[in-house]
Amino acid sequence: MLYQGVRGPHKLHDTISQMEHLFEIHERLHSNFDLTATLKEITSNARAITGAQRSIVLLLKGDPPALYGEFRSKGKLRQVNINVDTDSAVGYAVTHTQVVNLRDLYKDSESLHMPVFNRTFDKLCDCETHSFLAVPVQDSNQRVIGVITAANSKKGFFSADDEWFMRTYATEVALAVEKQKFLHQSFSVLRLASIGETIAGLSHCIKNIAQALRGSSYIIKRAIDSNNVRDIKVAWEILDRHIESLANLSLDVLTYDPGAHKGEIGTQLNDLVT
């Protein structure tokens, strides 16, 4: 199943444990709807399985697109912003839709056939990279939407098995991003439906007030013609009450804040039922 096979009982046990752990992660990630938390868990497990010092997910954003991501180093949250070009290993992985595995950055960078690791990244993030693995992340339409990386393997290099695991994690990243996109689309549809229901409710309420105002106006006109003061007073009370309702409705609409949440107030249940 893995590229190099399994050699020896200890290696077999470790591989089986890694596979079981990977399947557990897959099931757990399906129930997580927070993209940031999901990516954090993916990179955390990628580090553990590949023996990397750090792992980062970089997603394509903006126009022109660039790779954005973040990771924590020496207790500080570092922001990453890398242009998409062939001058960097991650840019090469994205533009060529190809896994980049640099086992020795100082040696591989001298080869004209290998992409170069951009050491500006190390300077910005105050770290030093020796071995590096970058795997492109593709959506369901096979479009590259980012890259997942691992750096500084405990073994000194990333093996073909590590590449296999990172490809699997790249798939998990793609699923998480598409799930987040689907949720946003669903929320937009629900929001539009909610707006439609609100408009329909307001229209119905305004129609009822308008009918009451129209009826009161008719009664007042008839009462004036017949000099019926009693009917004028009754109709005027109805008219005045519905004008107040219309004013309150307008204020409710103007002061409504969908982002505001009323604070909870503690109370005794016995006080409510007695």
Backbone bond lengths (Angstrom), bond angles and torsions (degrees), N, CA, C in turn:
res aa  C-N    CA-C-N  psi(-1)  N-CA   C-N-CA  omega(-1)  CA-C   N-CA-C  phi
1 M - - - 1.463 - - 1.530 110.50 -
2 L 1.343 117.22 -45.36 1.443 120.46 175.28 1.518 109.77 -89.16
3 Y 1.308 115.01 163.48 1.456 120.39 -168.84 1.523 112.93 -62.10
4 Q 1.338 117.20 -45.42 1.447 119.65 -173.48 1.527 113.20 -94.99
5 G 1.303 117.23 2.66 1.450 119.19 -177.41 1.521 110.95 73.63
6 V 1.345 117.13 -168.68 1.455 122.34 -178.72 1.509 108.75 -123.67
7 R 1.317 115.99 128.41 1.461 120.53 -177.50 1.530 109.32 -118.83
8 G 1.322 116.11 114.89 1.455 121.32 175.48 1.511 112.28 88.03
9 P 1.354 117.75 154.63 1.462 122.28 -177.61 1.517 113.60 -64.93
10 H 1.342 117.49 -36.12 1.467 120.08 179.95 1.527 110.68 -67.16
11 K 1.331 115.04 -41.97 1.463 119.45 178.08 1.524 110.47 -65.22
12 L 1.318 117.16 -37.66 1.460 121.76 178.40 1.521 110.48 -63.03
13 H 1.337 116.24 -44.82 1.465 120.25 179.72 1.523 110.58 -62.37
14 D 1.336 117.16 -44.21 1.467 120.81 179.96 1.521 111.27 -63.25
15 T 1.327 116.59 -41.10 1.463 120.81 -178.79 1.524 111.12 -66.11
16 I 1.339 116.33 -43.43 1.473 120.21 178.20 1.529 110.48 -61.97
17 S 1.331 116.52 -41.21 1.471 120.36 178.75 1.525 110.87 -63.09
18 Q 1.331 116.06 -41.54 1.459 120.06 178.74 1.529 111.33 -63.77
19 M 1.322 116.49 -42.50 1.461 120.66 -179.92 1.528 111.00 -64.83
20 E 1.338 117.35 -43.75 1.461 120.81 178.86 1.524 110.41 -62.82
21 H 1.322 115.71 -40.56 1.464 120.08 178.44 1.522 110.48 -63.96
22 L 1.330 116.56 -39.51 1.459 121.09 179.63 1.521 111.05 -63.56
23 F 1.333 117.77 -42.72 1.457 121.31 178.78 1.528 111.33 -65.72
24 E 1.334 116.49 -37.06 1.464 120.00 177.55 1.526 110.70 -63.58
25 I 1.326 115.71 -41.21 1.465 120.21 178.09 1.523 110.16 -62.48
26 H 1.321 116.61 -44.09 1.468 121.49 -179.07 1.528 110.95 -56.86
27 E 1.343 116.33 -45.45 1.463 120.37 -179.80 1.527 110.92 -67.23
28 R 1.328 116.74 -39.61 1.466 120.51 -177.11 1.526 111.07 -69.66
29 L 1.322 116.92 -38.28 1.458 120.19 -178.75 1.520 112.42 -66.01
30 H 1.323 117.41 -26.10 1.462 120.78 -179.84 1.518 111.67 -64.53
31 S 1.344 117.02 -27.31 1.461 120.53 -178.12 1.527 112.21 -95.81
32 N 1.334 117.49 3.62 1.463 121.76 -179.89 1.530 109.11 -101.94
33 F 1.340 116.93 124.15 1.466 121.25 -176.71 1.530 112.23 -109.02
34 D 1.316 117.09 7.29 1.461 122.00 177.69 1.530 107.95 -99.29
35 L 1.334 116.77 111.56 1.461 120.64 -174.91 1.530 111.38 -62.60
36 T 1.328 117.17 -43.61 1.467 119.97 -178.96 1.519 111.24 -61.45
37 A 1.338 116.35 -45.02 1.469 120.19 179.12 1.528 111.30 -65.94
38 T 1.338 116.21 -36.96 1.465 120.13 179.59 1.521 111.16 -65.14
39 L 1.333 116.93 -46.24 1.466 120.63 179.36 1.526 111.07 -64.21
40 K 1.328 116.25 -35.62 1.457 120.00 177.74 1.524 110.93 -64.13
41 E 1.340 116.32 -41.76 1.465 119.46 179.44 1.526 111.07 -69.07
42 I 1.335 116.74 -38.10 1.468 120.00 178.90 1.522 110.88 -62.10
43 T 1.340 117.08 -48.67 1.463 120.06 -178.69 1.531 111.43 -66.91
44 S 1.329 116.61 -34.30 1.463 119.89 178.00 1.525 111.04 -63.32
45 N 1.324 116.40 -43.55 1.457 120.36 179.82 1.521 111.74 -74.54
46 A 1.333 116.62 -31.66 1.468 119.72 175.85 1.521 110.50 -63.19
47 R 1.317 116.58 -40.47 1.467 119.97 177.30 1.527 110.71 -62.17
48 A 1.345 115.67 -43.57 1.462 119.69 -176.18 1.531 111.64 -65.73
49 I 1.318 117.16 -44.65 1.460 120.31 -174.88 1.530 112.11 -74.13
50 T 1.332 117.52 -38.57 1.467 119.91 -178.02 1.525 112.42 -89.46
51 G 1.332 117.27 -7.65 1.458 119.96 -178.17 1.511 112.81 70.38
52 A 1.352 116.77 30.59 1.463 120.90 -178.04 1.527 110.69 -87.18
53 Q 1.313 114.94 155.80 1.460 120.30 175.91 1.519 110.75 -75.99
54 R 1.321 115.73 -35.00 1.468 119.47 178.82 1.525 109.20 -151.91
55 S 1.325 114.68 156.34 1.469 121.73 176.65 1.522 107.63 -142.47
56 I 1.317 116.08 136.14 1.466 121.43 -176.83 1.516 109.56 -134.35
57 V 1.325 116.11 140.84 1.461 121.89 170.55 1.523 107.87 -102.55
58 L 1.318 116.35 124.35 1.457 122.47 176.83 1.522 108.36 -112.71
59 L 1.331 116.86 124.22 1.460 121.60 -178.13 1.526 110.42 -109.86
60 L 1.324 115.47 144.83 1.462 121.05 178.38 1.524 110.40 -74.85
61 K 1.328 115.87 126.26 1.465 121.13 178.11 1.518 109.13 -144.62
62 G 1.340 115.34 159.60 1.455 121.07 173.41 1.512 113.82 85.34
63 D 1.337 114.69 177.18 1.458 122.29 179.61 1.531 108.31 -143.01
64 P 1.326 119.72 108.24 1.469 125.84 2.81 1.522 110.92 -69.10
65 P 1.336 117.01 152.56 1.464 119.85 -175.01 1.525 112.46 -67.88
66 A 1.326 115.06 143.17 1.462 122.22 174.38 1.527 107.56 -135.55
67 L 1.303 116.57 164.95 1.461 121.56 -178.67 1.526 109.28 -93.69
68 Y 1.328 115.08 122.91 1.461 121.19 -178.90 1.524 110.08 -119.73
69 G 1.317 115.04 143.07 1.461 120.22 176.33 1.509 110.05 -171.01
70 E 1.331 116.05 179.06 1.452 120.61 177.71 1.520 110.04 -151.30
71 F 1.310 116.04 153.45 1.453 121.29 176.44 1.527 108.35 -154.51
72 R 1.306 115.89 164.42 1.457 121.15 -178.28 1.523 109.50 -104.30
73 S 1.319 116.25 128.54 1.458 122.05 179.74 1.520 109.23 -137.35
74 K 1.326 115.67 124.98 1.465 121.99 -179.91 1.525 111.52 55.05
75 G 1.346 115.15 39.25 1.462 121.13 176.44 1.511 114.68 81.01
76 K 1.331 118.03 -0.34 1.465 121.20 -179.05 1.527 110.09 -113.61
77 L 1.327 114.97 143.58 1.462 120.26 177.15 1.523 108.46 -84.75
78 R 1.323 116.46 119.32 1.460 121.79 -177.52 1.526 110.41 -103.37
79 Q 1.319 116.32 133.90 1.461 122.59 176.31 1.525 108.89 -95.54
80 V 1.332 116.02 136.77 1.461 121.50 -178.66 1.526 108.94 -118.62
81 N 1.314 116.18 131.55 1.465 122.69 178.09 1.525 107.66 -141.22
82 I 1.340 116.35 107.39 1.464 121.07 -174.42 1.530 109.89 -124.22
83 N 1.312 116.88 130.53 1.461 121.05 176.76 1.530 110.60 -67.27
84 V 1.316 115.09 149.64 1.463 120.06 -179.88 1.523 108.71 -89.49
85 D 1.306 116.13 100.12 1.460 121.32 176.39 1.523 107.77 -154.47
86 T 1.310 116.16 175.08 1.468 120.92 -177.31 1.523 112.52 -86.55
87 D 1.341 116.98 7.30 1.460 120.45 178.76 1.525 112.44 -83.06
88 S 1.331 116.93 -2.73 1.457 120.03 178.17 1.527 108.84 -134.52
89 A 1.323 116.12 158.22 1.462 120.39 -178.82 1.524 111.55 -63.59
90 V 1.351 117.30 -41.97 1.471 119.96 -179.53 1.523 110.51 -69.29
91 G 1.348 116.34 -38.04 1.457 119.38 177.12 1.514 111.30 -64.21
92 Y 1.320 116.42 -38.65 1.465 121.18 177.54 1.530 110.44 -64.13
93 A 1.337 116.62 -42.70 1.474 120.48 179.88 1.517 111.13 -61.51
94 V 1.338 116.92 -38.37 1.464 121.02 -178.80 1.520 111.58 -74.09
95 T 1.335 116.79 -48.96 1.469 120.17 -175.30 1.523 112.59 -69.44
96 H 1.343 117.49 -28.83 1.461 120.62 -179.10 1.523 113.02 -104.14
97 T 1.352 116.35 -0.08 1.473 121.12 -177.23 1.529 109.58 47.30
98 Q 1.313 114.95 55.16 1.449 121.09 -172.45 1.527 110.36 -141.66
99 V 1.338 115.85 141.15 1.464 120.76 175.64 1.522 109.03 -69.66
100 V 1.322 116.55 133.60 1.458 122.15 176.96 1.522 107.82 -114.43
101 N 1.308 116.16 120.38 1.466 122.01 -179.68 1.519 108.82 -126.00
102 L 1.332 115.90 103.01 1.461 122.03 -179.80 1.523 108.08 -101.55
103 R 1.319 116.20 106.90 1.465 120.80 -176.38 1.522 112.65 -78.45
104 D 1.302 115.86 -33.21 1.463 120.41 177.93 1.521 106.74 -140.52
105 L 1.320 115.82 103.36 1.461 119.71 -173.64 1.520 112.08 -60.33
106 Y 1.311 117.40 -36.61 1.468 119.79 -177.22 1.525 111.33 -70.38
107 K 1.341 115.80 -31.54 1.458 120.29 -179.47 1.524 110.85 -87.24
108 D 1.347 116.47 -48.41 1.465 120.52 -176.67 1.520 112.20 -64.42
109 S 1.332 116.68 -33.48 1.457 119.69 -177.71 1.518 112.07 -66.46
110 E 1.332 116.83 -18.75 1.457 120.05 178.68 1.523 112.31 -81.76
111 S 1.352 116.14 -14.23 1.458 119.96 -178.43 1.525 109.84 -83.69
112 L 1.315 116.32 135.56 1.462 120.17 178.79 1.515 112.05 -73.86
113 H 1.324 116.89 -12.98 1.459 120.66 -177.13 1.531 112.47 -93.89
114 M 1.329 117.60 -1.64 1.462 121.30 -177.97 1.521 110.32 -116.61
115 P 1.338 117.66 144.12 1.462 119.90 174.12 1.524 110.49 -66.26
116 V 1.288 117.16 154.51 1.457 122.20 -175.94 1.525 110.07 -98.73
117 F 1.333 116.48 134.39 1.455 120.22 174.11 1.519 108.57 -77.56
118 N 1.330 116.12 126.88 1.455 121.53 -177.60 1.534 109.67 -77.93
119 R 1.308 117.42 108.77 1.463 121.03 -175.33 1.525 112.56 -75.69
120 T 1.338 116.68 -6.94 1.462 119.20 173.32 1.520 110.44 -60.46
121 F 1.341 115.60 -32.19 1.466 121.28 178.20 1.529 109.70 -59.21
122 D 1.329 117.45 -45.61 1.460 121.37 -179.63 1.525 111.46 -62.75
123 K 1.310 116.53 -39.89 1.465 120.24 -179.34 1.522 111.13 -66.60
124 L 1.335 116.27 -42.11 1.460 120.22 -178.93 1.526 111.44 -67.27
125 C 1.324 116.47 -36.72 1.463 121.06 -173.86 1.523 112.92 -99.32
126 D 1.349 117.00 3.52 1.454 121.31 178.07 1.525 111.79 54.73
127 C 1.332 115.56 51.74 1.464 120.56 178.94 1.533 108.49 -143.73
128 E 1.321 116.14 173.00 1.455 120.71 -179.50 1.521 109.33 -133.04
129 T 1.323 116.04 125.97 1.464 121.60 -176.65 1.523 110.20 -106.21
130 H 1.341 115.74 133.60 1.460 121.13 178.87 1.535 111.62 -113.29
131 S 1.339 115.70 -47.97 1.476 120.65 175.54 1.520 107.78 -121.70
132 F 1.337 115.63 148.23 1.471 119.10 -171.64 1.520 110.34 -148.68
133 L 1.336 114.56 137.96 1.465 121.32 178.99 1.529 108.97 -132.10
134 A 1.321 117.04 128.39 1.464 122.52 179.48 1.520 109.34 -129.90
135 V 1.334 116.37 126.76 1.466 122.19 -178.97 1.526 108.76 -122.78
136 P 1.333 118.92 123.99 1.464 120.63 179.30 1.521 112.23 -65.68
137 V 1.329 115.88 144.30 1.468 122.88 177.01 1.526 107.60 -104.12
138 Q 1.336 116.80 124.65 1.461 121.76 -177.57 1.522 110.31 -119.42
139 D 1.341 115.95 140.92 1.453 119.93 177.80 1.530 110.15 -82.03
140 S 1.341 116.41 -172.69 1.466 120.70 -176.31 1.523 112.54 -66.34
141 N 1.339 117.24 -18.34 1.474 121.23 177.25 1.523 112.09 -96.30
142 Q 1.341 116.24 13.63 1.464 123.11 179.07 1.525 112.96 65.35
143 R 1.314 116.78 21.26 1.458 120.40 174.96 1.521 108.94 -89.96
144 V 1.329 117.03 136.69 1.460 120.95 179.42 1.526 109.04 -74.79
145 I 1.328 115.92 124.70 1.472 120.91 -179.23 1.528 111.28 -115.05
146 G 1.323 116.82 -0.85 1.454 119.40 179.86 1.517 111.26 167.78
147 V 1.315 115.02 -162.21 1.462 120.97 -178.93 1.525 108.32 -152.53
148 I 1.335 116.49 143.72 1.455 121.66 173.73 1.523 107.30 -110.68
149 T 1.322 116.35 134.57 1.457 120.72 -173.57 1.530 111.10 -124.41
150 A 1.304 114.79 158.17 1.462 122.76 172.13 1.517 107.23 -139.79
151 A 1.321 116.93 143.31 1.461 120.20 -176.92 1.519 110.88 -135.99
152 N 1.333 114.54 146.41 1.465 123.42 173.47 1.533 112.76 59.98
153 S 1.321 114.83 75.16 1.465 120.61 176.46 1.523 110.64 -70.23
154 K 1.324 115.16 143.37 1.464 119.94 176.98 1.537 110.81 -62.60
155 K 1.327 115.64 -27.78 1.473 120.41 179.94 1.524 111.83 -76.11
156 G 1.325 115.66 -13.67 1.458 120.13 -175.50 1.513 112.26 97.80
157 F 1.331 117.35 -14.54 1.462 122.10 178.41 1.528 108.05 -158.59
158 F 1.339 115.78 162.76 1.463 121.50 177.22 1.524 108.41 -100.26
159 S 1.335 115.36 126.27 1.461 121.26 -175.75 1.526 111.22 -82.94
160 A 1.327 115.59 174.81 1.466 120.97 175.59 1.525 110.38 -63.82
161 D 1.340 117.67 -33.51 1.455 120.71 175.93 1.525 110.77 -63.69
162 D 1.334 115.99 -40.02 1.461 120.29 176.71 1.529 110.31 -60.83
163 E 1.317 116.33 -40.12 1.464 120.23 177.38 1.529 110.41 -60.61
164 W 1.343 116.63 -41.18 1.472 120.45 -179.62 1.522 110.31 -62.63
165 F 1.332 116.38 -45.61 1.464 119.72 179.41 1.521 110.94 -63.47
166 M 1.318 117.32 -41.21 1.466 120.39 -178.66 1.518 111.70 -68.20
167 R 1.325 117.84 -32.14 1.470 120.46 173.87 1.523 109.76 -63.33
168 T 1.333 116.50 -39.81 1.468 120.55 178.12 1.525 110.41 -64.64
169 Y 1.327 116.44 -42.27 1.462 119.70 177.65 1.529 111.07 -66.09
170 A 1.322 117.15 -33.85 1.466 120.28 176.32 1.526 110.41 -61.37
171 T 1.332 116.26 -38.14 1.466 120.51 176.52 1.524 111.11 -64.16
172 E 1.339 116.41 -39.86 1.468 120.77 178.31 1.529 110.83 -64.52
173 V 1.329 115.99 -38.69 1.469 119.77 177.29 1.522 110.32 -62.38
174 A 1.339 116.52 -45.57 1.463 121.05 -180.00 1.526 110.84 -60.47
175 L 1.328 116.88 -42.65 1.467 120.98 178.92 1.528 110.84 -63.02
176 A 1.331 116.39 -41.83 1.461 120.61 -179.32 1.528 111.41 -64.62
177 V 1.337 116.63 -41.66 1.467 120.96 -179.74 1.529 110.25 -66.59
178 E 1.325 117.10 -43.34 1.466 120.41 -179.53 1.528 110.66 -67.70
179 K 1.339 116.83 -35.31 1.461 119.69 177.36 1.525 110.64 -64.79
180 Q 1.343 115.91 -40.86 1.454 120.25 177.99 1.522 111.05 -63.82
181 K 1.334 116.49 -40.77 1.459 120.82 178.54 1.534 110.97 -64.15
182 F 1.324 115.75 -41.62 1.467 120.68 178.38 1.525 110.79 -63.46
183 L 1.332 117.03 -40.24 1.461 120.70 179.68 1.528 110.41 -64.45
184 H 1.334 116.63 -41.91 1.460 120.00 178.41 1.524 110.91 -62.01
185 Q 1.335 116.13 -41.62 1.459 119.62 177.97 1.519 110.94 -64.33
186 S 1.338 116.14 -40.70 1.466 120.62 178.97 1.521 110.64 -64.23
187 F 1.363 116.10 -41.82 1.458 119.98 178.77 1.523 110.51 -63.50
188 S 1.342 116.52 -37.81 1.462 119.80 178.71 1.522 110.86 -63.84
189 V 1.337 116.42 -42.18 1.460 120.34 178.34 1.522 110.71 -63.83
190 L 1.344 115.69 -44.35 1.466 120.00 179.37 1.524 110.95 -64.34
191 R 1.347 115.80 -37.86 1.457 119.27 179.23 1.525 111.10 -64.87
192 L 1.337 116.00 -42.37 1.467 119.68 177.78 1.524 110.78 -63.97
193 A 1.339 116.24 -40.66 1.462 119.94 177.95 1.523 110.62 -63.87
194 S 1.329 116.50 -39.50 1.463 120.61 178.71 1.526 111.30 -65.26
195 I 1.344 115.53 -40.18 1.463 119.51 177.37 1.524 110.42 -63.14
196 G 1.343 116.36 -41.81 1.466 120.20 178.27 1.516 112.14 -61.61
197 E 1.342 116.05 -42.41 1.467 119.69 178.55 1.529 110.85 -64.97
198 T 1.327 116.28 -39.15 1.471 120.38 179.41 1.519 111.22 -64.13
199 I 1.330 115.81 -44.30 1.471 119.77 179.48 1.528 110.30 -63.41
200 A 1.338 115.69 -41.20 1.463 119.02 178.93 1.519 110.83 -63.16
201 G 1.346 117.08 -41.64 1.465 120.65 178.84 1.511 111.97 -65.06
202 L 1.356 116.83 -42.19 1.458 120.52 177.91 1.526 111.27 -63.84
203 S 1.329 115.45 -41.71 1.469 119.40 179.86 1.519 110.70 -61.20
204 H 1.334 115.92 -42.50 1.470 120.03 179.81 1.529 110.74 -64.54
205 C 1.346 116.36 -42.51 1.458 120.66 -179.77 1.532 111.24 -65.31
206 I 1.327 116.56 -44.88 1.475 120.81 179.46 1.525 110.66 -64.77
207 K 1.341 116.17 -37.54 1.468 119.49 178.54 1.521 111.00 -61.80
208 N 1.344 117.52 -41.90 1.464 121.14 179.34 1.524 111.00 -64.56
209 I 1.350 116.61 -41.68 1.464 120.20 178.48 1.528 110.25 -65.19
210 A 1.337 116.10 -42.21 1.469 120.52 -179.90 1.519 111.10 -62.31
211 Q 1.326 117.21 -39.88 1.469 120.59 178.11 1.528 110.84 -63.91
212 A 1.348 116.54 -40.83 1.462 120.39 178.56 1.530 110.64 -65.05
213 L 1.337 117.05 -41.60 1.460 121.05 178.42 1.525 111.10 -65.14
214 R 1.335 116.43 -41.76 1.461 120.55 178.98 1.534 110.96 -63.70
215 G 1.346 115.49 -42.30 1.469 119.21 178.99 1.506 111.88 -65.93
216 S 1.341 116.80 -41.40 1.472 119.81 179.54 1.526 110.60 -65.09
217 S 1.341 116.37 -40.89 1.458 120.42 179.09 1.530 110.88 -61.78
218 Y 1.326 116.07 -40.69 1.467 119.86 179.13 1.525 111.38 -63.81
219 I 1.342 116.05 -43.45 1.465 119.89 -179.59 1.520 110.61 -64.35
220 I 1.331 116.85 -41.28 1.471 120.10 -179.97 1.528 110.63 -63.40
221 K 1.332 117.60 -42.82 1.467 120.33 178.92 1.520 111.16 -61.50
222 R 1.325 116.44 -44.59 1.469 120.26 178.85 1.522 110.88 -64.25
223 A 1.341 115.73 -40.12 1.477 119.46 -178.57 1.522 111.09 -67.43
224 I 1.358 116.15 -36.52 1.464 118.88 178.30 1.527 110.18 -64.84
225 D 1.335 115.87 -42.02 1.470 119.48 179.73 1.522 111.74 -62.69
226 S 1.333 117.52 -36.81 1.466 121.58 -178.34 1.525 112.81 -95.91
227 N 1.383 114.58 3.39 1.464 120.19 -179.94 1.529 111.66 56.22
228 N 1.346 116.17 42.43 1.466 122.23 -178.63 1.522 107.88 -100.31
229 V 1.315 116.44 93.59 1.465 121.98 -175.76 1.536 111.86 -65.24
230 R 1.343 117.32 -36.27 1.464 121.09 -177.99 1.533 110.69 -61.92
231 D 1.351 117.86 -45.03 1.463 121.44 179.03 1.530 111.84 -66.07
232 I 1.352 115.38 -34.04 1.468 119.10 177.65 1.524 110.29 -62.93
233 K 1.338 117.16 -43.80 1.468 121.02 -179.36 1.527 110.96 -63.79
234 V 1.350 116.47 -44.59 1.465 120.12 -179.61 1.527 110.46 -62.88
235 A 1.325 116.65 -47.16 1.467 120.56 -178.58 1.524 111.42 -66.26
236 W 1.354 115.38 -34.72 1.457 118.83 -179.21 1.531 111.08 -67.21
237 E 1.338 117.07 -36.44 1.462 120.95 176.81 1.542 111.14 -63.18
238 I 1.344 115.43 -40.95 1.467 119.96 177.70 1.531 109.94 -65.40
239 L 1.337 115.13 -44.15 1.470 120.44 179.85 1.532 110.84 -60.88
240 D 1.322 116.19 -46.07 1.459 121.32 -177.70 1.538 111.17 -64.74
241 R 1.332 117.06 -39.68 1.458 121.58 -179.15 1.523 111.50 -64.53
242 H 1.322 117.57 -41.01 1.460 120.76 -177.90 1.531 112.53 -78.51
243 I 1.342 116.43 -26.75 1.471 118.87 171.74 1.524 109.60 -64.68
244 E 1.341 115.79 -39.95 1.463 120.64 176.61 1.529 110.98 -63.94
245 S 1.334 116.80 -40.44 1.465 120.78 178.21 1.526 111.23 -62.41
246 L 1.339 116.25 -40.98 1.450 121.21 179.71 1.534 110.67 -65.62
247 A 1.344 116.41 -40.07 1.467 120.50 178.65 1.530 110.69 -65.00
248 N 1.339 116.55 -43.08 1.468 120.17 179.18 1.524 111.63 -64.75
249 L 1.340 115.64 -38.48 1.464 119.81 178.20 1.521 110.60 -62.57
250 S 1.330 117.00 -41.92 1.465 121.11 178.94 1.521 111.34 -62.99
251 L 1.333 116.45 -41.97 1.466 120.45 178.95 1.526 111.11 -65.58
252 D 1.349 116.95 -38.76 1.465 120.41 178.70 1.518 110.95 -61.70
253 V 1.329 116.68 -41.22 1.463 121.20 -179.64 1.525 110.48 -67.31
254 L 1.332 116.84 -42.12 1.460 121.24 -177.18 1.526 112.18 -69.81
255 T 1.321 117.46 -34.08 1.467 120.78 -175.49 1.519 112.87 -96.32
256 Y 1.343 118.17 0.53 1.459 120.11 -178.77 1.521 110.52 -68.57
257 D 1.317 116.36 130.00 1.473 122.75 178.41 1.517 108.07 -126.46
258 P 1.367 118.50 105.94 1.463 120.48 -177.55 1.519 113.20 -65.36
259 G 1.344 116.76 -18.99 1.461 118.78 -178.68 1.512 113.79 -89.23
260 A 1.348 115.75 -9.67 1.461 118.51 -177.90 1.515 110.67 -84.80
261 H 1.327 115.65 139.88 1.459 121.65 177.71 1.525 108.58 -125.75
262 K 1.277 115.49 128.22 1.450 119.08 178.45 1.520 110.09 -70.38
263 G 1.326 114.86 138.83 1.452 119.84 179.44 1.518 111.40 -69.06
264 E 1.316 115.12 148.97 1.452 119.69 178.72 1.520 109.77 -78.76
265 I 1.307 115.03 140.26 1.459 120.89 179.46 1.516 108.52 -115.21
266 G 1.325 115.26 122.92 1.455 119.28 -179.86 1.514 111.44 -73.21
267 T 1.282 116.82 145.26 1.468 122.00 179.40 1.517 109.09 -154.30
268 Q 1.304 115.51 164.52 1.445 122.54 177.61 1.520 109.78 -93.51
269 L 1.315 116.42 126.35 1.454 120.88 -179.34 1.520 111.78 -61.18
270 N 1.337 117.12 -37.03 1.472 120.22 179.15 1.515 112.70 -61.13
271 D 1.348 116.21 -34.21 1.463 120.27 179.16 1.517 111.21 -66.10
272 L 1.334 116.52 -30.48 1.455 120.19 -178.48 1.526 112.87 -77.43
273 V 1.324 117.25 -32.97 1.467 120.43 -173.53 1.522 111.97 -95.43
274 T 1.329 118.59 -9.77 1.460 119.34 179.52 1.520 110.72 -90.45
